[in-house]
Every structure is written in structure tokens, then in C-alpha cells.
Amino acid sequence: MQDPFYTKEKRKKSGGMLAADAWLDSSLYEFWQSLGSGYTRFQDFMSIFHVAGFKRVVVEVVSDGFSFLALGCVLLVALAMPAFDVTASGEFNKAEDYSVVFHDRFGTEIGRRGIRSDDSVPLADMPDYLLKATLATEDRRFYEHFGIDVLGTLRALLTNAQGETSLHGGSSITQQLAKQLFLSSERTIERKIVEAFLSVWLEWHYSKDDIFKLYLDRAYMGGGNFGVVAAADYYFGKRIQDVSLAEAAMLSGLYKAPGRWAPHIDLAAARGRANVVLSNMVAAGFLTEGQVTAARRHPATPVSRAADANSPNYFLDWAFEQSKTLIESSLHTTNNFVVRTTIDTTLQKFAEEAVVSTVREQGEQYDVTQAAMVVTDTVGAIRAMVGGTDYGKSQFNRAIVSTRQPGSAYKIFVYSEAFEQLGLTPSDMITDRPVCIGDWCPQNYGRSYKGSVTLASAFAQSLNTVPVTLSIKTGRDTIAALSHRMGLQADYPVTRSLALGVASVSVLDMTSSYAVLANHGLKTPAYGITRMTTLSGENVFDLDPDAPRERILSDTTVANMNSMLRGVVTGGTGRRADVPGVPVVGKSGTTSSYRDAWFCGFTGNYVAAVWFGNDDYHPTNNLTGGTLPAIAWQKFMAYAHTGVEIQPVFGVDFAIEPAIVAETDPAVEEEIVQRPPSLTPGAARKLVDLADRLAATIGASAAPRNQASVTAATTQGL
């Protein structure tokens, strides 16, 4: 029988569960009902914004516009961040605020570098036509735009597309000033973007007149001058307030390319540019044609700067950078310094003449347009530096900045490492045969093989397979390390073809490297400054001539290398470099596709490296290092060893005849010193005449005894 109490309790629990279930079901029902009605009300509300037809098109365009605007704002902020960082410091780029007077090795002034500027003349005191000439040429809408001249930029693009690049520029004055004050001169899209933001920043923080004044004071005008005030004094010897319209036009033409249109570099080009400026003034409505007629008929004439034109400018540019490093590491607060350099102006002229005359005479035949040379003594003092064929046309220093492949001139590092590491000698035999490193199989010039040869013969003939074989035995990393210890500064990848000179080197570094062999294996970095003082005479820097030098190569290796380098000149690829009466040693170098040609070598007196090639890297017409580079090298060395005591080369067996020039008549000596650098038929006849005159001067009894010496002394540079 069922318990009544149990049944009653069970029934009570069941009723509670049913009530809970009913409540849950009703709640869910009401929730979904309210949700549905809410969605219905939302749809009713959104229907208010429903558009169709043309209105829908407008709404879509506006909506997308706001979306892209938001994205654009984010992008602008991201692009503007570098500009914000630049302006955060509140400091402008430092101007070239050092003034350095350079002397040659004997104490004679040879040039100046650094700032020549004057910002003391207010804008209101400058001639009105100078200001108008600047605006007409650089930025006609300067007082109208917000820092970026959109119309001017479009006009410049159109004009440049038509080939009239000399008439208009694409950057406003504000943009140019932004670059001068905050940025470097590199040409990248990123820099142009930052420049645009900085231009707007300048316009917000400075007045138009302030920006214009800053531009006139900070613009580089050539010749080491910053600003129109300094340029007026340098070019015309006048205050800026006194320049004529013709002179103002010439000054205003310098902003874009002072190295191209400076009157001391090319007066005809400067006057042509000034004439363009006058035309711009007329086109801009600043002056009438009648007002500029007199300036056209009587163009500006600069004061003479002949001494500056003859300065060793490539060397001075480099020495100025070296000087700034020394100044910044010193505690002196003055900005004016005097520097004693190592340059020898006579040797500098010889080097320039050797390089320029060789390019002028045979450059077209070999399709080569540029060359560079560095000359040092045997302890590294730079005596001459030629960075190109014409400093007026291009200030790019190919002896320092440019790095090119040295070809076979690099092989001194390969053979030196083999002598040091493997204990080989020049007389050791090696087999010239095909050799491969992976799928790379170098070949000799002429695609033939010599079989069993001595290392000296392989070096003299510039065989390619032999140094590659040596590099496999020594390891290429050790060769690269030796090249850096000897003087190469630039980093380069260590590849399979390293032994053949596939590396980036400068002419200066190659000179320093060969100087190690000329200086008995001691490290011999090139240097150009021996002393620096302030203008008042306070000492800033003195070179210590007795500073210890690191030994790079053993005497045995140096002697072996020098003897092999001598063989290159006497019976190898460098025969054109030989100078009668002088112990000449060296090595030629030619790169693949004939893009670069070198000759590097030394005597007991001087070390020199010469490079020939083209700035745009296009191949020459089969130019090798044994032709024009060796010819230019020989010309210089023939000049340089005239009337000097010839020093021996360590490891080279060479009989040097004693010089007797000092015993001759002064008139005869002068004629010898100024003789041409090559032995022409006329020079040969003169040689005989000189010998006769010398014999008569010394005496008939001494003539037979000294005849050989006379001949040697008078043919050293021929």
C-alpha cells in the first residue's frame, strides 16, 4: 500500500517544477517577441536613411570619401613622423662653420676651404633686382604658395619633359631651405616627403621674409661661399649692396649648380646662365626687356682668382674633411685654422699633366673619359692627388669616393699571403692549367695555358689560374684579411673570384697597399696633414713622424714581391711603365668587360696608383692596365725623378748611375728639368746636344768617363 505522506510530497515537488517550466517558457517567449519587435522598430528607423537611384550614388561616394580621408590622415601622420623628429630638437644643420687655410709641404698657401659667409645685411638693404632675380629663377610664386608650389612643380615637370631643364626647378625656395636646414643631400623619395612636411612647418613658424633671408644667407654659391653676401665679395670684390644688375643675375644663376655656373670655373657658362636669369625676370614681369638690355650687352666680369683655379682642389676637398675630424676631436672653440699639408705643388702639376694629357691624346681611341691618380712618398705622405680630368666640371673625387674593381692589381695580396703562409719563393714552379671552384672556371687572357711556370713568370704574365690555385691553398678569407691590413678600407664580399680582383677599392687605398711593399713591409697609410694650428698660432695637431708602425709583411716576402713586380715592368704586362735609369716596379690590372684599368707601383722615391674608366661604368674599348694607365704612370714618374737622387728599391737588383746634374751649367740643368716626358725624335736629337754641352762644361778629359752617366741622367724621364 502506497504511503500517503510520500505521495503528497511528490505531488508538491512536481507542481513546483511545472511552475518553473512554465515561467521559463513564457520568459523565453516574451524575450524573443520583444527582440523581434525591437528589430522591427530598428528596421523602421533605418528605413528613414534608405536612398535609391542618384541619391544612393552620392551617398556611396561621400561615404567612401570619408573612409579614404580617414586612411589618408593616418598615412599623413605616419609620413610626418620623421619630420616631427627632425624639428623636435629645434636645431638647424650646422653650416660649414670652419675656415681652414691650407699650405703645401713647404709652407706656401695653396687654397682655402670652409665657410665664407655674412648674414649681417638685412633683406631690405639688398638690391631689389637681386631679390627679383632670385625669385624669378628659383620660385616666382614664393609669396603666394604655402611652402610647396604645386603649380610650379607641375610646370617644372612639363618643362623638363620638353628638355628645357635649365629654366625651371621643381622645388620651392622653402623646400630648398628645408633641405639646407634639416636634411642631407641624398635623393630619395622618403627625403622628398620629409622635405615637403618641413616646408609646411617652416611656413607655419616663419614669415615669408624670414624664410627668404635664411635662403639667401644659407645657399651654397660655390668657391666655399655660403650666401649672396659672401659670394658678391668673392666673385666681384663688392658689397652686396653695390652689385649691378648683370652681377646680380650671375649670382642668382648659381643656386642650382654652383660647380657648373661659377664664373671662375666657366665664365661663358656663367654669363649664359645670367642671361637666362634676365629672361626669367622679363617673363615674370619684374623688369622689361629694355631694362635688362644693358645687362645683356655688358655682362658681369668677376675678379681674378687664378691662384684658386690652380689649387689642388681634389686634395683640398679631402684634406678639409680630414681637418674637420681633427678639429672636432680637439678642445678648441675657434673656427679659423691653418693646416700644413704634405702636398708638393710641382708633383701635383706633373700628376695632373700626366693624367689629363693621356686622356686628351688617347681617351677617344679607347672610349675612356675619366682617370684618377694618387702619389705618396714611401712612408705615406701624399704628394699629389688627381680626382678626375676636370675639377671645374665635376668635383666628384674618383681617387677617394669612387670604389672600383682593381683586377690583377689585386694579385699582390694573393702572392704575398702565399709567400707568408706557404713559404713559397718566386722561383718555385707551379702548373698553369684549368682550375675550377664549383662551376666557376677562370681562364687566362688569350684562353691559353703555359703549363709548368715559375711564380715570378706567372705574376709577370698576369696568369689567372695561378692566383686562383694559390687562393685555394691559402684560403680566400686570409687573403682578404691581409688586404685590409695592408691598406684597403672598403668592405667587400669574399667570393670565389676574389683572387682576380673582384673587390671594391679606391685609388688612395691601393696606393697605401703598395706603399707597404715600398716601405719594407710596414703598414703605411696615406696621410695629408702634418700640422694644424689656430689662426693665432695655437697648436691643434702635430704628426709624430717617429710613431711605431705595424709590420705587415716579412722582409723576405717584401723582397720576393718587389723582385716579381720588377719583372712585370721589364718583361711583363707593365713594360710601358718603365723609366730608364729608375728602378720601377708595379702591376697592371684590367677588369672584366674592360670597365676599369689600373697601374699601381713604386720606385725608391714615390708610390703611385692610376685608374682609368668611365663614371657611368660603360666598358672601354679594350683598355688594359698596361696601356693608358701605365703610360700616365710613366709620364709622371719620368717627370718626378728628374734632377733628384734616385733611391733603390728593397729586393731589386738595379745599378743606379750617380746623378751629375748638379755639376752642369745652370742653363743646361734648367733645360733638362723642363724636358718633355716622352722620347720623341726631336728629344733624341736634343739628348745628343745636351750630352755634348755637358761634356764641354765638365771638360774634355772627363767627358768619356761621364758620358754614360750623362746619358742616364738626361733620359730618366723620357
ABEGO torsion letter per residue (X at the ends): XBBAAAAAAAAAAAAAAAAAAAAAAAAAAAAAAAAAAAAAAAAAAAAAABBBEAAAAAAAAAAAAAAAAAAAAAAAAAAAAAAAAAAAAGBBBBBBABBBBBBBAAGBBAEBBEBBBBAABBAAABBAAAAAAAAAAABAAAAABAGBBAAAAAAAAAAAAAGBAAABBABBAAAAAAAAAABBABBBAAAAAAAAAAAAAAAAABBAAAAAAAAAAABBAEGGBBEAAAAAAAAAGBBAAABBAAAAAAAAAAAABAAAABAAABAAAAAAAAAAAAAAAAAAGABBAAAAAAAAABBBBBBBAAAAAABBAAAAAAAAAAAAAAAAABABABABBBBBBABBAAAAAAAAAAAAAAAAAAAAAAGBABBBBBBBBAAGBBABBBAEABAAABABBAAAABBBBAEAAAAAAAAAAAAAAAGBBAABBBBBBBBBBEABBBBBBGGBBAEBBBAAAAAAAGBAAAAAAAAAAAEAAAAAAAAAAAGBABBBBBBAAAAAGBBBBBAAAAAAAAAAAAAGGBBBBBBABABBBBAAGBBABBBBAABBBBBABBAAAAAAAAAAAAAAAAABAAAAABBBGBBBBEBBBBBBGGABBBBBBBBAABBBBBBBEBAAGBBBBGBBAABAAAAAAAAAAAAAABGBBBBBBBGBBBBBBBBAAAABBAAAAAAAAABBABBBAAAAAAAAAAAAAAAAAAEAAAAAAAAAAAAAAAAAAX
